Amino acid sequence: MPSETKAELQVQALDNAVIKGLDGLVIMPIDARPWTLLDAAQAKGIPVVVVDATVNHPSVKAFIGTDNLEPPGWRAAYMSTR
């Protein structure tokens, strides 16, 4: 499935969730498109948590991401002691 189609499906699914009035959303955005559907979430007071990709929007209350630079440093430090 093309990534554009996946992104559209994700937006549709999140739009449906906002319409249903969930207590909160946890999203992992496929791309960096403007997330205008978060305006609707904000208007309904639905907090949003974003995972692994930043989204700059006032409804985003938290970001959970991985540090892809630190673990290789740990391995290098360990290997240098061997």
VENCOR-V977618 format. One record per helix or strand of 2 or more residues. SS is the DSSP state (alpha for helix, beta for strand). FROM is the first residue (numbers start at 0). TO is the last residue. Records with the same first field share a line. If there is no record, write none. Layout:
SS->FROM-TO ; FROM-TO
//
This chain:
alpha->2-19 ; 36-42 ; 69-79
beta->23-26 ; 46-50 ; 59-63
//
